[in-house]
């Protein structure tokens, strides 16, 4: 099967599987990762576009977050699909490797990628986690998991192991301090690093405004005696 047909059929398979998904891991997320991965890979002289595009399209095919923490669910599902298309073993192995290595595993856990294709896909996936869309996806996932927006009594944790990170159930705002604000400095490629700057700055502005509103600091604009949370009881 020609490369373009493999990509087209895989895109159709993933679109049918994830369209309308409500946790922020939907078809549009995967489509953007696919497009961004390809754009990044074109800046890397050693990156194979077929491996990059298949890795991007299949990176969330069976995410551990939705499969009881099973880190091999994704590689297995990808292999099953690619086997059905008759993809050669070397390409399947390289796609599986991308899926196996791509996840953020905690602040204190290094997540290097072993191939340029993997670097392109991981960078594209991490760009999706920051900026305006990253903010929206964080709250979509938090809502999907039934987590509160914020709880000042729950401090962010710098997870030192993947197991600790997987078991985390903290409010959504903590996710910014535990993961999202660190992604800019954990990107591999110059193209992704350039894109990340504006997105990172947007998150910082968002968090500042969110916490200001949460604490009622903007109520002073109403008049001389704004209602405070303490006075409302």
Beta strands, then each sheet from edge to edge (+ up, - down):
end
